[in-house]
Amino acid sequence: MKRLLIAPSILSANFAKLGEDVTNIISAGADLLHFDVMDNHYVPNLSMGSMVLQSLRSYGISIPIDVHLMAKPIDQLISDFAAVGATYISFHPEATEHIDRSLQLIKEHGCKAGLVFNPSTTLNYLEYVIHNIDVIVLMSVNPGFSGQLFIPVILNKIRQARKLIDDTNRNIDLAVDGGINVNNIRSILKAGANIFIVGSAIFESSNYCEVMHVFRSILSD
């Protein structure tokens, strides 16, 4: 079984002291950082660009960083984020005219490539590109804002994606993003996910170590 990874989403972090906040969440046991890039075009919000990632790397943050592009177009952004230290780069199939070409561009830059699916986006896109994918990301909220509630029907989609991955016998991670908390993470695990992208449930806690310990305990139960 693939390793179970917790990826705090820094969209929910304290940007007034981002380096310190990220350092604290890493000390609490984060496996990788999730980095939401929103353009106020593809999604109705505006977040951060490659300079923020570059600043974190310069600050000394060395763990893997998963860049989630909620933007359109994406190819220039792929190059920009790869140049400043992205480990994973994922995008939505609706955000590019040529999905396979964009996946290949990520690979050419030495990053792991991911495809992200909104709650209503079909998994059919995977049929012809799954050979170029390292991670499938399923949105369990509508993208654009942190703090939303998990959409329960996505559990069925997680099961479908897990079966697709298992049928290919490829080493592909399955991530879930949005509304994950201590009350639903076990169900998400049982449905087949192995990367858990968590935002407000961690960063709104007064004790990062404590909440991460609770998550770990549930995942190992």
N, C-alpha and C positions, 0 to 999 in steps of 0.2 A: 504494500500500500504506500502511496506517496506521502511524503511528510506533510503534516498539518501546519499551515503557516498563518499567522495573524499579521495583517497589514493595516496599521493605523492610517487613516486618511487625514492628512494634515490640513485639509480644508476646514476641519473643526478645531485646529490648534490655535494658540494665542499668537497672532502675527506680530504683536508688539514685542514679543521675545521669542521669535520662532526658533532660533538656534538652540536656545536653552530648553524650550518645550520639547523639541524633537530629541535632544540629547536625553532628556528625562524619560521619554517614552521608549527609547532604545534601551536605556538602563533597566526599564521595567520588563523588557523581554520581547520587544517588537522584532519580527523576523525580516520585514521589509517595510518601506514607506510607500504609501499610495499618494500620488500627486495628481490632483484634478485640475485639468486645464480647460477653462470654459471661456467662450469667445463672445457671449451675448448675441450670438447669431444662430449657431446650431442648437444651443440651449439658452434659456432666458436668464443668464447670469454671467458675470465677468469675474475671473479669478486671477490667475497668475501665469507668468511666462517663464521662459528658460532662464532668465536672470535670477529668479528665485532659487531654482535648482542649482545653478552655478554658485550662488551664495552659500547654500547649504554644504556643497562639496568643499568650498573654500573654508568654511567654518570647521570642517573636519568630519562631517558626516560621511561614513564610508560604507554603510550597509546598502544592499540593493534598493533601488528606487524604481517603482512601477509608475510610469507616466500614462495617465488615461486622458486621451485627447477627445474632449467634447467640443470639437471645433470643426470648421470647414472653410477652405480646403486644408489638407493635412500634410502634404509631402514636404513643404518647407519646414513645418514644425517638427516633423520627424528628424530632419537633418539638424535643426537647431538644438533639440533636446538630446540627441545622440552625442553631439559635440561637447556637451557640458556634463555628461556623466550619467545619463539614463541607463538603466539595466534592462527594463522591460518598456516597450512602447505599445500601447493598445489603442485601437480606434474603432469607430462605429462603421458598419458597412455602408450606411447611407451617406457618409461624409467623403467618399471618394468615388470617382468614376471608374477606377480600375483597382479593385480590391487586391487582386494577386500582385499587381505591380507595387502597391504600397506596402504590402507584407514583405515583398522581396527587398524593398528599399530599407526597411528596418533591419533585415538580416544583413544587408550589405554594410550597414554601419556597425555591425557587431553586437546588436541588441537582440533580445528575445521579443518575438512578435505575438501580439494578441489581437483578438477580435471581440468587440463588446456588443452585447445584444440588449436593446431596450426591452421592457416588459412585453411589448406587442410585436417585437421583431422576430420573424421566423428564424429557426435554426437552419433552414434550407441553404443559406449562404455557405454553410460549411462544406457542402457536398463536393465542391471543386477546389477548395483552398485549404482543407484541413491538413494537408501534407506540409504546409508552410507555417503552421500555427504552433506556438509553444504554450499558450494559455488562452482559454475561453473564459470570458468575463460575462456573467449574467447580472444585469441590473435588476434588483428587487424593489426598486423605487423608480419613479420617472426622473431622469437625470436633470441636474441643475442646482439642487439645494440640499444641504445636509439637514439631518433631523427628521426626515420623513419616516413613515411607518412602513414596515416590510409588507409586501404584497404576497399573501399566502399562496396564491395559485402558482407562483414561481417555483414552488417546491416540485411541481410536476415537470417544469422545464429543466430543473436541475437533474432530475432522474433521466430525462430524455438525453440531455447533454452527456451525462455520465455513460449511458449506454452507447452513444455514438463514439465516445473516446475509447471505451473498452473494446468495441467492435473493430477499431482500427489497430489496436495493440500498439499505439504510439504513446510516447512519454509526454502527455499533454496535461497541464494543470487545469483545474476547474475552479474559478474564483466566483464569489458572489459578493455583490456590492450594493449596500443600502439597507438601512433599518435593522442591522444585526445587533442583537443584544443578548444578555444572559438567558433570556426566556425562550429564544428561538434558535440559538446557534446549534443545539443538539439536533434539531430537526433538519437543519441545513446540512449538517455533517452526514446524517443518516441518508439524506437524499443523494449524496455523492460529491459534495464540494470538498476541496482540500485547502483552498485559500479563502480566508475570511477577511473582507475589507470592512473595517469598523471605524466609525468616526466619532459621533457625539457620545456614544456609550462609553468610550474611553476618555476622550478629552474633556467631557463635562464631569468626570469623576474627580473627587478631591484627592484620590490616592491611586495613581496609575498602577503601581505594583500590585495593589490589592485587586483591582478589577481585572488585570491581566492574569493574576493567579486564579481567579474565579473562572475566566474563560478557559485557561489551560486545564483546570480540573474537570470542567464539563467535557472538553474534547478528549480527555484521556480516560473518561469514565466508561 
